[in-house]
Amino acid sequence: MHTPQSPFLTRRSLLGATAGLAGLASLTLAGTSAAAAPAQGKIRLAGWSKPISEITNILAEPDKGFFKAQGVELAYLPGAGGGDAIRNMLSGQADVAFTDPGSFFMALDKGEKLVAIYDIYPQNVFNVVSLKSAGIRKPADLKGKKIGVYSLSSGTRQNLLVMLHQAGLKESDVTIVVTGLLNFAPLMQGQVDATAATDTGLAVGLRKGIGEVDVMQVRDHLNISSDMFVVREDTLRDKKDLLRAFLKGYRDSAAWMMANPDEAATLAGKHAIDGTQRDINLDVIRLRNASSQPLQAGKPLGSFDLAALQKGADAYRALGMVQRQIKVSDVVDTSLLPGA
């Protein structure tokens, strides 16, 4: 069935309509322009999204060959939220999950043996957006309101719950509406009072004429990582050299996008399904470059702030989203970081 796409294409708005589908066709990204290193092997990366502009550094592999240069053949498996990325990895369809901390914590809480190995976006990029006319200025104002999220397995829902917790509210105090591909359109049409989104989503919405808005940044309450690379313990044990090569390839791709946002914006038009407007691509890429910077100045790309991540784990327990205490130093392994 063909689903008409809204013009409001954003970071988490391009999630697939169905989460956790087995057998999704992966996108193999074989680099062509860089000389290949001695063969390491193939890495299947389970993403939280379809191939969209903010992951242009990954999608540009056929042109730039960052992973191929490390002997890694990269295959990207699209997903529908961070929870979906972890499910696809646990099902054996992928080696690495591109996922959010909340999904990571909840999988650990269920007893899964997982390890985070690279902090992709150390900055919290999530927010809650409402039209000025709604009068929603602080988290407490969300009580009794309809709030859009991209999917129930996405970071938008989990970070919304963090925001509600700041005001002593529970999920049952609001009505959560799954907007999926529609994204900011329901907000403009009055179907929801606010929408949980991201910095890139908001940037695109403003470009598309959403109008004057109030924005509550989740990072003002909890500046926790937005996304990380997570693997199973057995994968870490059995494929250390391959994972190390993968992380170096990713680090090089991220550094390239930071240094060359204009080139990345052009390549997004070639590879990203939402890359039709170069000016929007550039906005999205610049925002994602900024969120890739480590929280602690001077640290290399991929570095974790364990104190911040521990605050996040404690917050999720306080929310009741996880039941047991998680000691993040036991579930983070930085030994494979480039330069470590």
Phi, psi and omega per residue, in radians:
M1 nan 2.336 3.126
H2 -1.482 2.230 3.086
T3 -1.838 2.064 3.135
P4 -1.111 2.388 -3.114
Q5 -1.570 2.383 3.000
S6 -1.225 2.638 3.069
P7 -1.231 -0.178 -3.087
F8 -1.563 1.422 -3.076
L9 -1.692 2.058 -3.028
T10 -2.374 -3.107 -3.061
R11 -0.822 -1.021 -3.039
R12 -1.857 0.170 -3.136
S13 -1.457 -0.206 -3.094
L14 -1.742 0.463 3.085
L15 -1.192 2.541 3.106
G16 -1.096 2.689 -3.081
A17 -1.223 -0.413 -3.118
T18 -2.174 2.193 -3.120
A19 -1.523 2.656 2.963
G20 1.234 0.373 3.134
L21 -1.233 2.275 3.043
A22 -1.381 2.642 3.035
G23 1.423 0.252 3.055
L24 -1.052 2.361 3.129
A25 -1.231 2.251 -3.135
S26 -1.480 2.709 3.096
L27 -1.735 1.926 -3.137
T28 -1.476 2.225 -3.065
L29 -2.012 1.529 3.135
A30 -1.644 2.067 -3.109
G31 -1.192 2.604 -3.100
T32 -2.158 -0.392 -2.967
S33 -1.653 -0.309 -3.095
A34 -1.823 2.575 3.090
A35 -1.169 2.326 -3.077
A36 -1.331 2.470 3.019
A37 -1.378 2.934 3.035
P38 -0.904 2.424 -2.993
A39 -0.976 2.225 2.999
Q40 -1.788 -0.821 -3.104
G41 2.528 -2.938 -3.073
K42 -1.891 2.401 3.020
I43 -2.039 2.186 3.055
R44 -1.744 2.020 -3.060
L45 -1.791 2.047 3.089
A46 -1.524 2.036 -3.125
G47 -1.670 2.981 3.064
W48 -1.631 -0.108 -3.018
S49 -2.452 3.055 2.903
K50 -1.324 3.037 -3.127
P51 -1.241 1.701 -3.065
I52 -2.029 2.948 -2.918
S53 -1.092 -0.511 -3.064
E54 -1.290 -0.214 3.012
I55 -1.883 0.590 3.136
T56 -0.998 -0.575 3.131
N57 -1.057 -0.522 3.056
I58 -1.403 -0.787 -3.070
L59 -1.159 -0.399 -3.105
A60 -1.377 0.070 -3.090
E61 -0.945 -0.735 3.127
P62 -1.044 -0.504 -3.134
D63 -1.571 -0.662 -2.974
K64 -1.789 -0.549 3.061
G65 1.157 0.604 -3.125
F66 -1.116 -0.717 -3.125
F67 -1.338 -0.718 3.114
K68 -1.010 -0.631 3.131
A69 -1.090 -0.369 3.106
Q70 -1.751 0.127 -3.138
G71 1.402 0.388 -3.089
V72 -1.954 2.210 2.957
E73 -1.618 2.110 -3.033
L74 -1.793 2.314 3.015
A75 -2.183 2.262 -3.102
Y76 -1.837 2.186 3.131
L77 -1.839 1.927 -3.123
P78 -1.097 2.713 3.135
G79 -2.528 -3.084 -3.103
A80 -2.267 1.083 -3.139
G81 1.970 2.801 -3.110
G82 -1.087 -0.608 3.092
G83 -1.127 -0.629 3.108
D84 -1.141 -0.706 3.116
A85 -1.030 -0.750 3.125
I86 -1.180 -0.712 3.113
R87 -1.067 -0.745 3.129
N88 -1.125 -0.596 3.076
M89 -1.235 -0.780 -3.106
L90 -1.157 -0.463 3.131
S91 -1.345 -0.133 3.139
G92 1.631 0.034 -3.140
Q93 -1.363 -0.306 -3.081
A94 -2.492 2.809 3.113
D95 -1.692 -0.572 -3.047
V96 -2.292 2.442 3.072
A97 -1.890 2.299 3.021
F98 -1.659 1.696 -2.905
T99 -2.465 2.965 -3.128
D100 -1.677 2.768 -3.107
P101 -1.028 -0.660 -3.127
G102 -1.052 -0.783 3.110
S103 -1.128 -0.657 3.079
F104 -1.070 -0.875 -3.128
F105 -1.067 -0.722 -3.091
M106 -1.213 -0.581 3.063
A107 -1.194 -0.719 3.073
L108 -1.059 -0.695 -3.123
D109 -1.097 -0.489 3.117
K110 -1.487 0.017 3.082
G111 1.700 0.081 3.120
E112 -1.199 2.479 -3.129
K113 -1.634 1.608 -3.037
L114 -2.203 2.730 3.118
V115 -2.433 2.353 3.033
A116 -1.554 2.330 -3.028
I117 -2.127 -0.151 -3.114
Y118 -2.799 2.279 3.106
D119 -1.601 1.829 -3.049
I120 -1.239 -0.932 -3.126
Y121 -2.191 1.560 -3.105
P122 -1.121 -0.366 -3.124
Q123 -1.536 2.457 3.079
N124 -1.358 2.081 -3.052
V125 -1.795 0.053 -3.034
F126 -1.487 2.677 3.133
N127 -2.671 3.026 3.000
V128 -2.205 2.157 -2.997
V129 -2.012 2.401 3.066
S130 -2.459 2.728 3.061
L131 -1.246 2.560 -3.135
K132 -0.906 -0.652 -3.072
S133 -1.141 -0.305 -3.113
A134 -1.353 -0.364 3.121
G135 1.219 0.473 3.118
I136 -1.659 1.776 -3.035
R137 -1.899 -0.418 -3.081
K138 -2.479 2.819 -3.077
P139 -0.921 -0.643 -3.113
A140 -1.073 -0.460 -3.133
D141 -1.230 -0.163 -3.135
L142 -1.370 -0.234 -3.091
K143 -0.993 2.260 3.097
G144 1.373 0.070 -3.066
K145 -1.670 2.773 2.993
K146 -1.585 2.218 -3.055
I147 -2.245 2.255 -3.128
G148 -1.464 2.501 2.978
V149 -2.324 2.742 -3.113
Y150 -1.237 -0.782 3.057
S151 -2.765 2.816 -3.115
L152 -1.277 -0.240 3.106
S153 -1.827 0.284 -3.096
S154 -1.775 2.851 3.083
G155 -1.137 -0.355 3.118
T156 -1.087 -0.768 3.125
R157 -1.160 -0.790 -3.068
Q158 -1.140 -0.703 3.120
N159 -1.281 -0.496 3.004
L160 -1.070 -0.739 3.129
L161 -1.111 -0.618 3.052
V162 -1.070 -0.786 3.134
M163 -1.082 -0.775 3.130
L164 -1.076 -0.685 -3.119
H165 -1.047 -0.573 -3.140
Q166 -1.092 -0.451 -3.132
A167 -1.794 0.184 -3.129
G168 1.279 0.366 -3.127
L169 -1.755 2.720 3.079
K170 -1.966 2.960 3.121
E171 -1.030 -0.597 -3.118
S172 -1.224 -0.201 3.121
D173 -1.433 -0.128 3.107
V174 -2.293 2.970 3.031
T175 -1.927 2.017 -3.129
I176 -1.588 2.267 -3.113
V177 -2.058 2.146 3.092
V178 -1.383 1.987 -3.088
T179 -1.650 -0.407 3.120
G180 0.942 -2.285 -3.071
L181 -1.119 -0.358 -3.046
L182 -1.220 -0.572 3.023
N183 0.895 -1.918 -3.062
F184 -1.422 -0.226 -3.112
A185 -1.013 -0.785 3.123
P186 -1.063 -0.542 3.104
L187 -1.158 -0.801 3.141
M188 -1.146 -0.551 -3.093
Q189 -1.565 0.023 3.088
G190 1.388 0.207 3.129
Q191 -1.348 -0.420 3.011
V192 -2.297 2.730 3.141
D193 -1.516 -0.453 -3.137
A194 -2.696 2.848 3.083
T195 -2.376 2.389 3.056
A196 -1.444 2.214 -2.997
A197 -2.516 -2.770 3.116
T198 -2.381 3.030 3.130
D199 -1.057 -0.720 -3.131
T200 -1.224 -0.666 3.088
G201 -1.052 -0.772 3.127
L202 -1.115 -0.727 3.141
A203 -1.034 -0.754 3.130
V204 -1.200 -0.729 3.103
G205 -1.014 -0.745 3.115
L206 -1.139 -0.685 3.089
R207 -1.084 -0.564 -3.084
K208 -1.541 0.055 3.023
G209 1.572 0.560 3.134
I210 -1.114 -0.443 3.114
G211 1.695 -2.844 -3.103
E212 -1.340 2.306 -3.064
V213 -2.332 2.791 2.915
D214 -1.834 2.397 -3.081
V215 -2.211 2.198 3.022
M216 -1.875 2.089 -3.100
Q217 -1.558 2.218 3.122
V218 -1.135 -0.542 -3.110
R219 -1.100 -0.365 3.083
D220 -1.194 -0.325 3.132
H221 -1.920 -0.601 -3.117
L222 -2.694 1.733 -3.123
N223 -1.565 1.333 -3.134
I224 -1.811 2.708 3.093
S225 -0.864 2.561 3.071
S226 -1.561 -0.652 -3.113
D227 -2.618 2.616 -3.129
M228 -2.497 2.820 2.925
F229 -1.589 2.224 -3.098
V230 -2.212 2.448 3.116
V231 -2.301 2.863 2.997
R232 -1.296 2.653 3.132
E233 -1.025 -0.682 -3.113
D234 -1.217 -0.575 3.075
T235 -1.141 -0.735 3.112
L236 -1.076 -0.709 -3.118
R237 -1.203 -0.718 -2.989
D238 -1.586 -0.335 -3.009
K239 -2.267 0.673 -3.052
K240 -1.028 -0.818 -3.094
D241 -1.128 -0.718 3.129
L242 -1.151 -0.733 3.112
L243 -1.155 -0.658 3.095
R244 -1.080 -0.734 3.106
A245 -1.151 -0.696 3.095
F246 -1.048 -0.810 -3.121
L247 -1.142 -0.627 3.094
K248 -1.156 -0.733 3.081
G249 -1.053 -0.752 3.126
Y250 -1.152 -0.768 3.135
R251 -1.007 -0.761 3.134
D252 -1.121 -0.645 3.127
S253 -1.195 -0.688 3.116
A254 -1.162 -0.729 3.114
A255 -1.110 -0.665 3.084
W256 -1.082 -0.778 -3.110
M257 -1.168 -0.587 3.075
M258 -1.150 -0.721 -3.076
A259 -1.403 -0.372 -3.022
N260 -2.352 1.035 -3.096
P261 -1.087 -0.561 -3.129
D262 -1.186 -0.774 3.090
E263 -1.101 -0.711 3.121
A264 -1.089 -0.702 3.134
A265 -1.096 -0.629 3.100
T266 -1.200 -0.775 3.138
L267 -1.184 -0.481 3.069
A268 -1.060 -0.620 3.097
G269 -1.121 -0.405 -3.137
K270 -1.536 -0.607 -2.957
H271 -2.031 -0.439 -3.040
A272 -1.607 2.410 -3.102
I273 -1.223 -0.303 3.089
D274 -1.895 0.356 -2.986
G275 -1.640 0.458 -3.016
T276 -1.295 -0.394 -3.129
Q277 -2.011 1.960 -3.025
R278 -1.098 -0.644 -3.128
D279 -1.133 -0.644 3.087
I280 -1.244 -0.683 3.057
N281 -0.948 -0.781 -3.099
L282 -1.141 -0.716 3.072
D283 -1.011 -0.847 -3.090
V284 -1.112 -0.776 -3.107
I285 -1.139 -0.718 3.113
R286 -1.111 -0.710 3.110
L287 -1.140 -0.722 -3.126
R288 -1.238 -0.569 3.038
N289 -1.062 -0.752 -3.132
A290 -1.117 -0.684 -3.101
S291 -1.311 -0.200 3.116
S292 -1.426 -0.199 -3.111
Q293 -1.246 2.320 3.109
P294 -1.032 2.599 3.119
L295 -1.109 -0.617 -3.119
Q296 -1.652 2.077 -3.088
A297 -1.005 2.434 3.089
G298 1.541 -0.152 3.127
K299 -1.410 2.602 3.129
P300 -1.268 2.811 3.088
L301 -0.980 2.441 3.131
G302 1.626 -0.130 -3.104
S303 -1.198 2.517 3.088
F304 -1.688 2.531 2.897
D305 -1.770 1.682 -3.017
L306 -1.122 -0.582 3.127
A307 -1.131 -0.776 3.127
A308 -1.137 -0.725 -3.129
L309 -1.158 -0.620 3.094
Q310 -1.147 -0.682 3.069
K311 -1.042 -0.674 3.107
G312 -1.121 -0.784 3.130
A313 -1.090 -0.707 3.119
D314 -1.156 -0.646 3.124
A315 -1.149 -0.713 3.127
Y316 -1.149 -0.585 3.067
R317 -1.204 -0.738 3.114
A318 -1.086 -0.571 3.100
L319 -1.240 -0.309 -3.057
G320 1.485 0.156 3.141
M321 -1.391 -0.395 2.951
V322 -2.282 2.641 -3.038
Q323 -1.739 -0.571 -3.063
R324 -1.818 2.762 3.113
Q325 -1.301 2.322 3.139
I326 -1.933 2.143 3.064
K327 -1.660 1.830 -2.958
V328 -1.149 -0.473 3.128
S329 -1.121 -0.331 3.108
D330 -1.507 -0.251 -3.052
V331 -2.140 0.296 3.047
V332 -2.150 2.298 3.111
D333 -2.211 1.982 -3.091
T334 -1.755 0.149 -3.034
S335 -1.214 -0.317 -3.114
L336 -1.689 -0.048 -3.136
L337 -1.033 2.399 3.075
P338 -0.941 2.193 -3.128
G339 1.579 -0.155 -3.130
A340 -1.343 nan nan
